[in-house]
């Protein structure tokens, strides 16, 4: 575990909240797979890359700006009628943001090693623990 956080902790709650809202709004898009949209955002968004580096301007973006940073042409079409619970999406958003912040690892790396589909599967064994504890378990096993 590192003491070198990605950016000041005063941004953390707002960044978690905007990512929760982003994932909820992405869930409303019916033509693309939610997991592929999340992976595309985490791995290729220029705003997300700037957030990883602690850029204050990027850390203050709203969900619409984050959504516009996604290249939907690279997202997979939605293949089934899977519905995702809002609580699950909130958990995924918080864990992704906290993993990046706490361990100062690029979002791209996190998403490649723990893609959205896997992260959602980790919800059931980990959601009853705290976010920091869930992040530590994921970090030790996958990162």
Residue pairs with C-beta under 8 A, 6 or more apart in sequence:
1 102
1 103
1 136
1 139
2 102
2 103
2 104
4 104
5 101
5 102
5 104
6 51
6 52
6 53
6 54
6 100
6 101
6 102
6 104
7 51
7 54
7 59
7 101
8 54
9 101
11 56
11 59
11 60
12 97
12 98
12 101
14 59
14 60
15 51
15 59
15 97
15 101
16 93
16 94
16 97
16 98
18 61
18 62
18 63
18 66
19 66
19 93
19 94
19 96
19 97
20 89
20 90
20 93
20 94
21 63
22 41
22 63
22 66
22 67
22 93
23 34
23 38
23 89
23 90
23 92
23 93
24 86
24 89
24 90
25 63
25 67
26 34
26 37
26 38
26 41
26 67
26 70
27 34
27 84
27 86
27 89
29 37
30 78
31 77
31 78
32 72
32 75
32 76
32 77
32 78
33 75
33 76
33 77
33 78
33 79
34 78
34 82
34 84
34 116
35 115
35 116
35 117
35 120
36 74
36 75
36 76
36 116
37 70
37 72
37 75
38 92
38 111
38 116
39 111
39 115
39 116
40 70
40 71
40 72
40 74
40 75
41 48
41 66
41 69
41 70
42 48
42 96
42 107
42 108
42 110
42 111
42 116
43 107
43 108
43 111
43 112
44 70
44 71
44 74
44 108
45 66
45 69
45 70
46 69
47 58
47 61
47 65
47 66
47 69
48 58
48 66
48 69
48 107
49 106
49 107
49 108
50 57
50 58
51 58
51 59
51 100
51 107
52 100
52 106
52 107
84 120
87 127
88 120
88 123
88 127
91 123
91 127
92 116
92 119
92 120
92 123
94 131
95 119
95 122
95 126
95 131
95 134
95 135
95 138
96 107
96 110
96 111
96 119
98 131
98 132
98 135
99 105
99 110
99 114
99 135
99 138
99 139
99 143
100 106
100 107
100 110
102 132
102 135
102 139
103 135
103 139
103 143
105 143
109 143
110 143
113 142
113 143
114 122
114 138
114 142
114 143
118 142
122 134
122 138
126 133
126 134
126 137
126 138
127 134
129 137
